[in-house]
Amino acid sequence: MDAGIGRLLISSLHQGIGDVAPTRLDFYENWLSPTGMRDGRLGLAPLGAVLSFLYREGPPTNDRIARRAGMHAADWTVADLSTFRRATIGRLPMWWRTRVAMSIGRTLVKTTVRESQMTSRIRGQGGSVEIRSALFDQLRDPATRPMRVFYAAALQRLFEHCGILADVTVKADKGTGWTLELVIHGSNRGLPVSDVA
């Protein structure tokens, strides 16, 4: 089955593994092949294998890889925005920057897995984000854990790029969707985005 898995997800997983567990990269390249990366396509079965093996790396390595991959995906998504749009985001009021971060997040989710949907609810300093994807229908727990961490880290990083200090964490599993909890701490406009850690 072709789940419409895009180059952004393949490349960011590859980079996350290379950052955190470089000695394991050769093993993962059995699935995250240069051909798959070049074509921007990876089948569902190979992705399922990658995510299952990532989970089996055990804590904290598995979450660190997924977190790094999500941060890279966010960085690359923002880098693809026009210079004008990136400059404009920094001049917006915080409530509007929050909505811009969510909009970019929706783009990232759709870019990683085609036909995925992200919905959000924000009230005051908190909110929730739900991600639905055909990919979730096909993968069983615990193989889904790395993707949950990936999306939480990516969204948190997007908030940072938009000048907002926020925490995004995995809240719950709802059938074919995942809910992320969002807590906004305030503005960090004007501060540089931190290095990928």
Secondary structure, 3 states (H helix, E strand, C coil): CCCCECHHHHHHHHHHHHHHCHHHHHHHCCCCCHHHHHHCCCCHHHHHHHHHHHHHCCCCHHHHHHHHHHHHHHHHHHHCCCHHHHHHHCCCCHHHHHHHHHHHHHHHHHHHECCCEEEEEEECCEEEEEEECHHHHHCCCCCCHHHHHHHHHHHHHHHHHCCEEEEEEEEEEECCEEEEEEEEEEECCCCCCCCCC
